[in-house]
Amino acid sequence: MAVDLILTPPKRRAHAHAPIPYTGSPLLLCLADIRLFFSLAWSIPGILTPLTQWQGGELDELYPSLPNLYCLTLHAFLILFQSLFLLSLPLLIVLPVWVVAIYLAAVYTVTAYVAHLLNGTTDVLHSAIDVSSAPPHPGERWIYLNGVSVGRHWLQSNLDRLARTFRRPVTGVHNRTYGLLFDLVQCILERDFLYATTDMRRSYAAVKAALLEPATEKVVLILHSQGGIEGGIILDWLLTEVDRACVAKCEIYTFGSAANHFNNPRCAPSAAAVRHIEHYASDAEFVACWGVLYFAKLPNRYAGNLFVRQGTGHLMNQHYLNALFPLGEDGRVMEEEGNWEAVSMAEGEAEVEGAVCGARRRRKGMKSVRDRSRLWAYRDGRAPEE
């Protein structure tokens, strides 16, 4: 049954847009999403800025290493190539069908070849950081789902940065890239039409297998960007197919999530199916504005605690992890309170003491935003209190 919704887009500083009405129809939802996309165009430059803040060195996505420059060159080619293709689509109506077929086949072949150079052939990757000196956590499984425009090299960098931050081995199920523009189209298909891509099905199989493993006590699922869309849908599937006791093993942490929903029904009056969900977002970067920061304002739409950071930057390593979990020269997470000064905590559907508690507005005796982050408690091989 279609449900009428009225979505009010987030404000661009002091400017408000008109409400966006749409029904539950996927096509109308898609049109509303496109309109929302253009209404938030002001925040697109915030995806990549700051460009040259390379605290993580070669692990940062825009650091001028040869592998990073190689990836950036291939992505720049795909952006130009696919932009010209999209602009040419209206002209195809005057061409014979066989010419259009050859043209589309050529575009597909070029895109697939360049994507192969970016993605490689491996579907599942593992962090390559030695964490043997950290306390062992044999019952834990850490799984990471990446966002748009991430090939093999950047996925490996994400896994290594996460492993270095939390001192645990991390498995990455590769959400393959086909260029920024085609990846955005895929986001729309997944988000509005719930289209199950091969990457999403592969990720679901990995998460489900980890939860059903008898030796597994906890599955920590970390999602970035488009990975938030896939993770939200994967959670929906788990809730319908897996015993709630197994689902309860899962913890979910998102960064710059592009998802338009995150369900977490309660199994009992005081317990949700997933006990811990946290979302981290920068307030001036497009993907977070288009996703979690927009839809978390709607009632019963986005379960979990929301940590909002003042600033720009959407890249997983260079922007989110460097800002929230900066590493010192010894390779350990720096403990200074200033790292979280620009972060505030908004109340989601999970249990939160108080609606907002920014680090700068903290009252005596109240926990800081950093201390209310469960993910922060995992840093350097530690573990939160259960």
Secondary structure, DSSP 8 states (H G I E B T S, - for coil): ----EEE----BTTB----EEE-S-HHHHHHHHHHHHHHTGGGGGGGT-SSS--TTGGGSTTS--HHHHHHHHHHHHHHHHHHHHHHHGGGGGGS-HHHHHHHHHHHHHHHHHHHHHHH-S-SEEE-----TTS---TTEEEEEE--TT--HHHHHHHHHHHHHHHTS-EEEE----S-HHHHHHHHHHHHHH----HHHHHHHHHHHHHHH-TT-SEEEEEEETHHHHHHHHHHHHHHHHS-HHHHTTEEEEEES---S-B---EEETTEESSSEEEEEEETTSHHHHHTHHHHTTSTTTB-SEEEEESS----IIIIIIHHHS-B-TTSSB---GGGGTTEEEE--SS--SSSB--GGG--TTS--HHHH-TGGGGGGG-----
